[in-house]
């Protein structure tokens, strides 16, 4: 490989596959715009350390080489989503701490002996992990931290038992275990496929929970299966209790969530009539909150204490107003109050200086305030959805809010702009409104 190649600083994709390359020059780290790097089917024994400077890298393909390891500081590639490293001589999984965007790792046909706990703890988005044809002898219980995993291929390894915590992987639809000397699960169950295997492990996990409970353990789940356990919270850092018809959530759930540094909650599709009191345990950590599709009528004033919240979904409730303290949420970027009982945009909303997305369709809102203390006070507002309300007049000055890139106002009572203009989209609407401003 010619060193001059590293001078192509604007290069976005580099494919050097099917050559006889034995090394890659250190200067490759200067190609910082590359999003896809293909080095497959060569004779590479290692990768240069400065490769991690390619911060835009999305896809790394190094399959069919002679690599014994991947770069130690791979975690610096924070936009990396896909790793293809099949058919190498790799003996251990890479440390991916920091690769929070990683979705797929294909590393079959290598010499990996274990899946370490720290590997599992920092991959919240990982959906595919292909480890077939390696030398893995056991799985740690921390495999359950991979809460987004959908496909896990462990075929043709040396695994003789499975941790029952695998059953907590609620998105897992394909678990491949053929070619392992597993003694703890009958062969007919393994041949029965993923559903039967997970059912058996789930039964065992439930039994272990009861044993832990008898010993005084604080594992959540034994008493009420509606609530996730620590494995489902830790490092995935989320608490999801959706569609359980719950009327309340005990404080103990929030206390455990606090201990596991949960920063996202989803309580949608329940029967909550109010914010659970225990939610205040998470005021210092929560960044995302989904309470949509409940029957909540009011928002508590203590919401102002959630100093890190950036996403709040309160749609499909019975909310008619927001407390003035709500305006203190200076990190809030997206607010969804669609399908409620609002007759106006609450005054406090105009104090949310970080707000970029405001969704308030399907309410009973009667007017649009574009004044200096209204929508014009929101310097970052880019999406405004006021469709299906009771708005009788659209002020032409709305067209002056040039930060707005998406505007939805169909399904209201006004006659102007006409339907034909609304159908043309935001640019046409905003242009129409500007043209109607008196000179």
Buried (B, 14 or more C-beta within 10 A) or exposed (E): BEEEBBEEEEBEEBEBBEEEBEEBBEBBBBBEBBBBBBBBBBEBBBBBEBBBBBBBBBBBBBBBBBBBBBBEBBBBBEBBBBBBBBBBEBEBBBBBBBBBBBBBBBBBBBBBBBBEEEBBBBBBBBBBBBBBBBEBBBBBBBBBBBBBBBBBBBBBBEBEBBBBBBBBBEEBEEBBBEBBEBEEBEEEBBEBEBEBBBEBBBEBBBEBBBEBBEEEEEBBBBEEEBBBBBBBBBBBBBBBBBEBEBEEBBBBBBBBBBEBEBBBBBBBBBEBBBBBBBBBBBBEBBBBBBBBBBEBBBBBEBBBBBEBBBBBBBBBBEBBBBBEBBBBBEBBBBBBBBBBEBBBBBBBBBBBBBBBBBBBBBBBBBBBBBEEEBBBBBEEBBBBBBBBBBBEEBBBBBBBBEEBEEBBBBBBEBEEBEEEBBEEEBEBBBEBBBEEEEE
